[in-house]
Amino acid sequence: MKQLEADPWDGVVAKYPVRTRYTGRVTNITDYGAFVELEPGVEGLVHVSEMSWTKKNIHPGKIVSTSQEVEVMVLDVDPDKRRISLGLKHCMSNPWESFAELHPEGSTLEGEIKNITEFGLFVELPGEIFGMVHMSDIDWTTSAEEAIKRYEKGQTVQAKVLSIDADKERIGLGIKQLGSDPFEGAEDKRGQVTTCTVTAVQEHGLEVVVFDDLPGYVRRSDLSRERSEQRPDRYAVGDKFDAKVMQMDRSGRRVALSVKAADRY
C-alpha cells in the first residue's frame, strides 16, 4: 500500500538543508531525546544533549511535552538510514556567547557561590550558567587551601572575568585579580630591614608576615649568629622582630628573611 504513495524521504536532503529551522510536533519522548514530526512520515530526533544549553542530565520530558509545537534546527540528514538529527537549543540564544558580549574578559561582576569543590568555587552567572574561581585565583598571599575555607555556599562574591570559552562552555573567574599582586615590584625591597610578625613556629624556622600582608620565612640558621640561639621555639605566634629581606621569591610567593643579617646591618 505504501508504494501507491510517494516516499516522503525522497529528496529529504534538499527539502531540509542543514542549519535551517522548522516547526514540528513532538510525537514521542524517550530517555535519550524527543522525536519531532516535520511532515507526515518524516520525523527527526532531538537528542537530549541538543535540548537545552544549561539544563544538563535532565529527562527530555521536563523540557518538552508530547504534541507540543516546537522550533528545531536541522543538524544532520542521513537519507539512507532515514534519520534526521535536530537541535532544540540551537533555536535559542547561546547563553555563553551572550555572556561574552555583555561581560567580556576583564570585566567585573557579582555572583552567588553554588558549589565548592577541591578545585575552587562555582559561581552562578547571568543566563543560568556558571563560572569557576580556581583555588589558585582566590588570594595572592594566602595558600589556596586556606583561602577557599573563607567561603561558603550561598555567599555572594565579586570576581573578574579571566577567560571565556563558549565552545567548551567554560568561564574562568578570579577574585584575587580584583586587587594588585603585592609581590609586583617587591624586588625593590630586597636588602631592607623590616618588622616581622610570627604566624607559625616550625622545627626548621618561622613563618612570618611582612609589609602588612606578604608571607615570609626565616630559616633556623638565620635566626641568630649564635648557634645556641638558633631555636624557633624561642618565639611564639604574634611575636615581632626585625629581619633583613634576603630574597623576594615571587614564584614561591614567599619572602626569605634573616635576623642575623639584620644584626650586621
Residue frames relative to the residue before (quaternion, step in Angstrom):
aa qw qx qy qz dx dy dz
M 1.0000 0.0000 0.0000 0.0000 0.00 0.00 0.00
K 0.6554 0.5236 -0.3412 0.4242 3.60 0.94 -0.80
Q 0.6187 0.5633 -0.3562 0.4159 3.57 1.11 -0.56
L 0.5627 0.5840 -0.3905 0.4357 3.59 1.28 -0.21
E 0.7246 0.3623 -0.2245 0.5416 3.57 1.27 -0.31
A 0.5860 -0.5726 0.4312 0.3778 3.58 -1.22 0.44
D 0.4814 -0.6507 0.5048 0.2998 3.56 -1.09 0.78
P 0.3981 -0.7483 0.4734 0.2399 3.61 -0.54 1.13
W 0.6385 0.5322 -0.3305 0.4470 3.62 1.23 -0.36
D 0.4792 0.6469 -0.4550 0.3807 3.59 1.23 -0.08
G 0.8399 0.1172 -0.1103 0.5183 3.57 -0.80 1.00
V 0.3135 0.7902 -0.4860 0.2030 3.59 1.21 0.35
V 0.5950 0.5766 -0.3674 0.4225 3.61 1.11 -0.63
A 0.6989 0.4439 -0.2698 0.4917 3.57 0.95 -0.87
K 0.6604 0.5310 -0.3078 0.4326 3.55 1.08 -0.70
Y 0.7957 0.1754 -0.0711 0.5754 3.59 1.09 -0.76
P 0.0970 -0.8274 0.5522 0.0329 3.59 0.32 1.23
V 0.5793 -0.5840 0.4448 0.3543 3.55 -1.17 0.66
R 0.8054 0.2569 -0.2544 0.4697 3.56 -1.17 0.88
T 0.5657 0.5614 -0.4164 0.4375 3.62 1.20 0.15
R 0.3755 -0.7372 0.5269 0.1950 3.56 -1.23 0.59
Y 0.0125 -0.7841 0.6204 -0.0120 3.53 -1.12 0.75
T 0.3692 -0.6863 0.5734 0.2528 3.52 -1.29 0.36
G 0.0383 0.8076 -0.5853 0.0610 3.57 -0.83 0.98
R 0.4504 -0.6737 0.5224 0.2653 3.54 -1.35 0.09
V 0.4341 -0.6901 0.5168 0.2613 3.56 -0.91 0.97
T 0.1523 -0.8247 0.5424 0.0497 3.59 -0.65 1.15
N 0.8078 0.0020 0.0275 0.5889 3.58 1.11 -0.61
I 0.1622 -0.7763 0.6039 0.0796 3.54 -1.09 0.76
T 0.0527 -0.7931 0.6067 -0.0026 3.56 -0.87 1.01
D 0.7001 -0.4443 0.3364 0.4465 3.57 -1.29 -0.03
Y 0.7529 0.4044 -0.2088 0.4754 3.58 1.10 -0.68
G 0.8188 -0.1568 0.0854 0.5456 3.60 1.19 0.05
A 0.4305 -0.6718 0.5329 0.2817 3.54 -1.30 -0.33
F 0.3279 -0.7319 0.5655 0.1924 3.56 -1.03 0.85
V 0.1179 -0.7978 0.5911 0.0163 3.53 -0.89 1.02
E 0.3075 -0.7501 0.5597 0.1717 3.58 -0.81 1.04
L 0.2523 -0.7764 0.5652 0.1185 3.54 -0.73 1.13
E 0.7424 -0.1196 0.0853 0.6536 3.55 1.21 -0.70
P 0.6763 -0.4790 0.3282 0.4532 3.62 -1.10 0.35
G 0.8104 0.2306 -0.1927 0.5030 3.56 -0.71 1.11
V 0.7418 0.3254 -0.2106 0.5472 3.61 1.20 -0.23
E 0.0477 0.7927 -0.6020 0.0833 3.52 -0.58 1.23
G 0.1694 -0.7625 0.6142 0.1125 3.52 -1.23 0.52
L 0.3828 -0.7218 0.5310 0.2245 3.55 -1.24 0.41
V 0.1937 -0.7172 0.6574 0.1258 3.53 -1.01 0.92
H 0.2803 -0.7696 0.5486 0.1679 3.57 -0.31 1.23
V 0.6389 -0.5639 0.3617 0.3783 3.55 -1.12 0.69
S 0.6435 0.5343 -0.3231 0.4427 3.60 1.11 -0.62
E 0.7094 0.4278 -0.2465 0.5030 3.58 1.26 -0.34
M 0.5096 0.6889 -0.3957 0.3304 3.59 1.24 0.25
S 0.8178 0.0129 0.0346 0.5744 3.58 0.97 -0.79
W 0.4994 -0.6519 0.4841 0.3022 3.56 -1.10 0.72
T 0.8202 0.2973 -0.1098 0.4762 3.55 0.92 -0.87
K 0.6856 0.4660 -0.2959 0.4747 3.61 1.09 -0.58
K 0.0327 -0.8189 0.5713 -0.0454 3.53 -0.17 1.35
N 0.8454 0.1656 -0.1240 0.4924 3.55 -1.25 0.52
I 0.4897 0.6258 -0.4478 0.4098 3.54 0.95 0.94
H 0.5325 -0.6283 0.4488 0.3467 3.60 -1.04 0.71
P 0.5691 -0.6275 0.4134 0.3340 3.61 -0.94 0.89
G 0.6119 0.5827 -0.3463 0.4075 3.58 1.13 -0.63
K 0.6337 0.5112 -0.3379 0.4722 3.57 1.24 -0.26
I 0.6770 0.4598 -0.2849 0.4991 3.58 1.29 -0.13
V 0.7936 0.0621 -0.0171 0.6051 3.59 0.98 -0.85
S 0.2508 -0.7544 0.5848 0.1610 3.55 -1.29 0.27
T 0.6363 -0.5421 0.3888 0.3874 3.58 -1.20 0.50
S 0.8111 0.2155 -0.2323 0.4917 3.55 -1.05 0.98
Q 0.4717 0.6709 -0.4455 0.3590 3.61 1.26 0.03
E 0.3632 -0.6982 0.5726 0.2296 3.56 -1.05 0.81
V 0.0178 0.8117 -0.5805 0.0621 3.58 -0.74 1.08
E 0.3715 -0.6797 0.5790 0.2546 3.53 -1.27 0.49
V 0.0260 -0.8087 0.5865 -0.0381 3.55 -0.80 1.05
M 0.3137 -0.7177 0.5871 0.2045 3.54 -1.32 0.39
V 0.4294 -0.6856 0.5254 0.2638 3.58 -1.01 0.85
L 0.1701 -0.8089 0.5590 0.0645 3.57 -0.70 1.14
D 0.7923 -0.0913 0.0871 0.5970 3.58 1.05 -0.73
V 0.1304 -0.7803 0.6091 0.0568 3.57 -1.15 0.74
D 0.0187 -0.7806 0.6244 -0.0215 3.57 -0.83 1.05
P 0.2086 -0.8297 0.5025 0.1248 3.61 0.05 1.25
D 0.6063 0.5694 -0.3619 0.4209 3.61 1.09 -0.62
K 0.7472 0.3420 -0.1944 0.5357 3.58 0.98 -0.86
R 0.3588 -0.7619 0.4621 0.2778 3.54 1.39 0.01
R 0.4776 0.6472 -0.4382 0.4012 3.52 0.87 1.10
I 0.0544 -0.7615 0.6451 0.0324 3.53 -1.12 0.77
S 0.2268 -0.7651 0.5897 0.1239 3.53 -0.81 1.05
L 0.1076 -0.8121 0.5733 0.0128 3.54 -0.80 1.06
G 0.2111 -0.7616 0.5976 0.1350 3.53 -1.27 0.45
L 0.2961 -0.7542 0.5626 0.1641 3.56 -0.91 0.94
K 0.6866 0.5059 -0.2882 0.4353 3.57 0.91 -0.94
H 0.6012 0.5951 -0.3572 0.3959 3.58 1.17 -0.52
C 0.6336 0.5004 -0.3311 0.4884 3.56 1.28 -0.20
M 0.6497 0.4340 -0.3122 0.5405 3.56 1.33 0.15
S 0.5976 -0.5658 0.4114 0.3917 3.56 -1.16 0.42
N 0.4563 -0.6700 0.5187 0.2717 3.54 -1.06 0.84
P 0.3698 -0.7663 0.4703 0.2341 3.65 -0.39 1.15
W 0.6038 0.5597 -0.3620 0.4371 3.59 1.15 -0.51
E 0.6714 0.4709 -0.2901 0.4932 3.56 1.03 -0.82
S 0.6299 0.5282 -0.3317 0.4628 3.57 1.05 -0.77
F 0.6299 0.5320 -0.3318 0.4583 3.57 1.02 -0.80
A 0.6524 0.5314 -0.3142 0.4397 3.58 0.94 -0.89
E 0.6542 0.5101 -0.3125 0.4628 3.57 1.07 -0.72
L 0.7373 0.4176 -0.2280 0.4796 3.57 0.96 -0.88
H 0.7966 0.1640 -0.0647 0.5783 3.59 1.09 -0.71
P 0.0808 -0.8340 0.5450 0.0310 3.60 0.32 1.18
E 0.6894 -0.4541 0.3498 0.4429 3.57 -1.27 0.25
G 0.7408 0.3647 -0.2965 0.4798 3.53 -0.92 0.98
S 0.5985 0.5650 -0.3659 0.4343 3.58 1.23 -0.32
T 0.3451 -0.7340 0.5556 0.1832 3.56 -1.27 0.48
L 0.0684 0.7984 -0.5938 0.0733 3.58 -1.01 0.79
E 0.4111 -0.6843 0.5434 0.2598 3.54 -1.35 0.18
G 0.0725 0.7917 -0.6052 0.0426 3.53 -1.18 0.57
E 0.4679 -0.6726 0.5019 0.2770 3.54 -1.27 0.39
I 0.4378 -0.6797 0.5234 0.2690 3.56 -0.97 0.89
K 0.1528 -0.8164 0.5543 0.0539 3.56 -0.63 1.16
N 0.8038 0.0072 0.0052 0.5949 3.58 1.16 -0.49
I 0.1523 -0.7605 0.6251 0.0879 3.54 -1.20 0.65
T 0.0322 -0.7996 0.5993 -0.0201 3.57 -0.74 1.09
E 0.6989 -0.4448 0.3399 0.4452 3.56 -1.30 -0.05
F 0.6639 0.5082 -0.3049 0.4560 3.60 1.23 -0.32
G 0.7648 -0.3076 0.2245 0.5196 3.59 1.07 -0.60
L 0.6357 -0.5221 0.4224 0.3807 3.53 -1.33 -0.43
F 0.2133 -0.7516 0.6096 0.1342 3.57 -0.95 0.89
V 0.1175 -0.8222 0.5568 -0.0138 3.53 -0.58 1.27
E 0.3834 -0.7154 0.5352 0.2339 3.58 -0.88 0.97
L 0.1440 -0.8012 0.5802 0.0274 3.54 -0.91 1.03
P 0.6864 -0.4553 0.3406 0.4533 3.62 -1.21 0.21
G 0.7510 0.3566 -0.2785 0.4810 3.56 -0.99 0.85
E 0.4845 -0.6941 0.4084 0.3416 3.59 1.30 0.33
I 0.5114 0.5934 -0.4514 0.4272 3.56 1.01 0.82
F 0.3514 -0.7489 0.5334 0.1766 3.54 -1.28 0.28
G 0.1606 -0.7428 0.6403 0.1121 3.49 -1.25 0.60
M 0.2899 -0.7700 0.5414 0.1733 3.56 -1.16 0.47
V 0.2318 -0.7084 0.6499 0.1488 3.53 -1.07 0.89
H 0.2994 -0.7567 0.5483 0.1927 3.58 -0.35 1.19
M 0.6205 -0.5883 0.3659 0.3675 3.57 -1.02 0.77
S 0.6495 0.5214 -0.3201 0.4515 3.60 1.12 -0.58
D 0.6951 0.4458 -0.2650 0.4978 3.59 1.29 -0.23
I 0.4541 0.6906 -0.4510 0.3368 3.60 1.19 0.45
D 0.8217 -0.0300 0.0814 0.5632 3.58 0.79 -1.00
W 0.5123 -0.6670 0.4551 0.2925 3.56 -1.06 0.80
T 0.8283 0.2902 -0.1057 0.4674 3.56 0.84 -0.95
T 0.6648 0.4805 -0.3043 0.4842 3.60 1.09 -0.65
S 0.5560 -0.6015 0.4457 0.3612 3.59 -1.03 0.71
A 0.6209 -0.5785 0.3793 0.3688 3.56 -1.10 0.73
E 0.6471 0.5352 -0.3229 0.4365 3.58 0.98 -0.85
E 0.6924 0.4573 -0.2743 0.4859 3.57 1.01 -0.80
A 0.6434 0.5529 -0.3240 0.4188 3.58 0.97 -0.88
I 0.6740 0.5119 -0.3097 0.4333 3.58 0.93 -0.87
K 0.5933 0.5885 -0.3593 0.4153 3.60 1.18 -0.48
R 0.5831 0.6028 -0.3703 0.3993 3.60 1.21 -0.34
Y 0.7274 0.4393 -0.2218 0.4782 3.58 1.20 -0.44
E 0.0933 -0.7848 0.6113 0.0395 3.54 -1.26 0.52
K 0.6549 -0.5157 0.3802 0.4007 3.55 -1.25 0.45
G 0.7653 0.3448 -0.2719 0.4706 3.54 -1.06 0.80
Q 0.5607 0.6068 -0.3851 0.4111 3.57 1.25 -0.27
T 0.3314 -0.7264 0.5681 0.1994 3.56 -1.05 0.80
V 0.0382 -0.8105 0.5841 -0.0213 3.56 -0.83 1.01
Q 0.3638 -0.6687 0.5956 0.2563 3.51 -1.30 0.42
A 0.0425 0.8000 -0.5958 0.0561 3.56 -1.02 0.77
K 0.3783 -0.6933 0.5648 0.2391 3.52 -1.30 0.42
V 0.4415 -0.6753 0.5237 0.2734 3.57 -1.05 0.82
L 0.1810 -0.8163 0.5444 0.0674 3.57 -0.59 1.19
S 0.8020 -0.0738 0.0841 0.5868 3.58 0.99 -0.80
I 0.1097 -0.7701 0.6263 0.0522 3.54 -1.23 0.63
D 0.0166 0.7672 -0.6403 0.0341 3.57 -0.84 1.03
A 0.2391 -0.8187 0.5080 0.1204 3.56 0.02 1.33
D 0.6317 0.5489 -0.3416 0.4278 3.60 1.03 -0.74
K 0.7521 0.3498 -0.1959 0.5230 3.59 0.96 -0.86
E 0.3707 -0.7587 0.4578 0.2782 3.57 1.37 0.01
R 0.4886 0.6375 -0.4389 0.4027 3.53 0.85 1.07
I 0.0446 -0.7701 0.6363 0.0092 3.53 -1.04 0.87
G 0.2009 -0.7872 0.5755 0.0937 3.54 -0.75 1.09
L 0.1076 -0.8026 0.5865 0.0182 3.56 -0.84 1.04
G 0.1180 -0.7874 0.5993 0.0831 3.56 -1.24 0.42
I 0.2901 -0.7441 0.5766 0.1721 3.56 -1.01 0.85
K 0.6743 0.5043 -0.3160 0.4371 3.57 0.88 -0.86
Q 0.6083 0.5807 -0.3490 0.4134 3.59 1.17 -0.55
L 0.4940 0.6340 -0.4404 0.4001 3.59 1.26 -0.04
G 0.7488 0.2597 -0.1693 0.5858 3.57 1.25 -0.41
S 0.5910 -0.5828 0.4210 0.3659 3.55 -1.26 0.22
D 0.5698 -0.5855 0.4584 0.3498 3.54 -1.23 0.54
P 0.3831 -0.7501 0.4828 0.2396 3.64 -0.52 1.08
F 0.6274 0.5293 -0.3435 0.4563 3.59 1.23 -0.33
E 0.4722 0.6725 -0.4399 0.3624 3.57 1.31 -0.21
G 0.8403 0.0899 -0.0987 0.5255 3.55 -0.64 1.12
A 0.4296 0.7284 -0.4493 0.2880 3.58 1.27 0.11
E 0.4860 0.6733 -0.4326 0.3511 3.59 1.23 -0.31
D 0.5907 0.5960 -0.3611 0.4067 3.58 1.17 -0.59
K 0.6614 0.5272 -0.3058 0.4372 3.59 1.20 -0.44
R 0.4220 0.7040 -0.4699 0.3248 3.57 1.26 0.01
G 0.7691 0.3163 -0.2592 0.4913 3.57 -0.88 0.98
Q 0.5653 0.5995 -0.3891 0.4120 3.58 1.25 -0.24
V 0.3236 -0.6818 0.6096 0.2424 3.54 -1.28 0.45
T 0.0237 0.8191 -0.5672 0.0822 3.56 -0.69 1.11
T 0.5299 -0.6209 0.4733 0.3313 3.56 -1.26 0.34
C 0.1791 -0.7837 0.5907 0.0687 3.55 -0.91 0.99
T 0.1779 -0.7492 0.6265 0.1203 3.54 -1.19 0.64
V 0.4096 -0.7347 0.4882 0.2326 3.58 -0.69 1.10
T 0.1330 -0.7963 0.5871 0.0590 3.56 -0.90 0.98
A 0.7934 -0.0135 0.0065 0.6086 3.60 1.21 -0.43
V 0.2520 -0.7479 0.5991 0.1352 3.55 -1.08 0.83
Q 0.0385 -0.8079 0.5876 -0.0215 3.57 -0.71 1.12
E 0.6820 -0.4965 0.3418 0.4142 3.57 -1.24 0.28
H 0.7899 0.3324 -0.1498 0.4931 3.56 0.96 -0.88
G 0.8252 -0.0847 0.0397 0.5571 3.59 1.19 0.19
L 0.4941 -0.6455 0.5008 0.2973 3.52 -1.34 -0.25
E 0.2781 -0.6951 0.6330 0.1973 3.53 -1.11 0.77
V 0.0117 -0.8097 0.5847 -0.0482 3.56 -0.84 1.01
V 0.2885 -0.6968 0.6122 0.2374 3.52 -1.38 0.04
V 0.0601 -0.7986 0.5987 -0.0127 3.55 -0.97 0.95
F 0.8153 0.2085 -0.1742 0.5113 3.57 -1.26 0.42
D 0.7189 -0.4754 0.2104 0.4614 3.55 1.01 1.00
D 0.8664 -0.0268 0.0531 0.4957 3.61 0.68 -0.94
L 0.5500 0.6171 -0.4136 0.3816 3.63 1.20 0.11
P 0.3843 -0.7176 0.5238 0.2510 3.61 -0.85 0.90
G 0.0323 -0.8051 0.5923 -0.0027 3.54 -1.03 0.80
Y 0.2087 -0.7717 0.5885 0.1206 3.54 -1.31 0.17
V 0.1319 -0.7583 0.6350 0.0656 3.53 -1.04 0.88
R 0.3447 -0.7518 0.5242 0.2029 3.56 -0.56 1.15
R 0.6698 -0.5100 0.3655 0.3971 3.53 -1.21 0.54
S 0.6954 0.4879 -0.2781 0.4484 3.59 0.89 -0.94
D 0.6850 0.4721 -0.2808 0.4786 3.61 1.24 -0.35
L 0.4816 0.6901 -0.4323 0.3239 3.60 1.24 0.09
S 0.8065 -0.0594 0.0696 0.5841 3.59 1.10 -0.62
R 0.5235 -0.6047 0.4891 0.3480 3.55 -1.28 0.39
E 0.6546 0.4736 -0.3003 0.5070 3.54 1.23 -0.52
R 0.4742 -0.7054 0.4522 0.2704 3.55 -0.68 1.12
S 0.6494 0.5379 -0.3146 0.4359 3.57 1.04 -0.77
E 0.6937 0.4670 -0.2629 0.4811 3.56 1.24 -0.47
Q 0.5378 0.6297 -0.3973 0.3955 3.58 1.30 -0.05
R 0.4000 0.7020 -0.4805 0.3410 3.55 0.67 1.16
P 0.3932 -0.7386 0.4959 0.2321 3.62 -0.52 1.12
D 0.6384 0.5597 -0.3445 0.4005 3.60 1.07 -0.65
R 0.4855 0.6344 -0.4460 0.4037 3.58 1.29 0.11
Y 0.7156 0.4127 -0.2204 0.5186 3.56 1.29 -0.41
A 0.1851 -0.7498 0.6227 0.1256 3.53 -1.32 0.39
V 0.6468 -0.5063 0.3921 0.4143 3.58 -1.24 0.42
G 0.7521 0.3402 -0.2785 0.4910 3.55 -0.81 1.03
D 0.5244 0.6277 -0.4179 0.3954 3.60 1.23 -0.31
K 0.2100 -0.7684 0.5939 0.1126 3.54 -1.15 0.67
F 0.1173 0.7673 -0.6252 0.0816 3.55 -1.15 0.70
D 0.4813 -0.6580 0.4959 0.2992 3.56 -1.26 0.33
A 0.0397 0.7806 -0.6219 0.0485 3.55 -1.09 0.77
K 0.4527 -0.6842 0.5099 0.2587 3.53 -1.24 0.53
V 0.4317 -0.6841 0.5266 0.2615 3.58 -0.99 0.90
M 0.1792 -0.8127 0.5507 0.0647 3.57 -0.56 1.21
Q 0.8053 -0.0572 0.0862 0.5838 3.57 0.99 -0.84
M 0.2273 -0.7383 0.6176 0.1474 3.56 -1.11 0.76
D 0.1126 -0.8178 0.5640 0.0205 3.56 -0.19 1.31
R 0.1842 -0.8286 0.5205 0.0923 3.56 0.06 1.31
S 0.6612 0.5025 -0.3203 0.4558 3.59 0.97 -0.77
G 0.7252 0.3986 -0.2388 0.5081 3.57 1.03 -0.76
R 0.3511 -0.7728 0.4604 0.2599 3.57 1.36 -0.06
R 0.6407 0.4971 -0.3442 0.4732 3.57 0.88 0.90
V 0.3230 -0.7249 0.5799 0.1843 3.56 -1.18 0.70
A 0.2575 -0.7536 0.5857 0.1505 3.58 -0.83 1.01
L 0.0445 -0.8205 0.5690 -0.0334 3.57 -0.76 1.09
S 0.1490 -0.7782 0.6047 0.0806 3.54 -1.31 0.40
V 0.3552 -0.7274 0.5520 0.1999 3.54 -0.87 1.04
K 0.6767 0.5056 -0.3037 0.4408 3.57 0.91 -0.88
A 0.6212 0.5172 -0.3501 0.4733 3.58 1.13 -0.55
A 0.6258 0.5311 -0.3363 0.4618 3.59 1.13 -0.63
D 0.6019 0.5752 -0.3476 0.4313 3.58 1.17 -0.61
R 0.6839 0.4659 -0.2765 0.4886 3.53 1.19 -0.62
Y 0.4984 0.7016 -0.4007 0.3142 3.54 1.32 -0.41
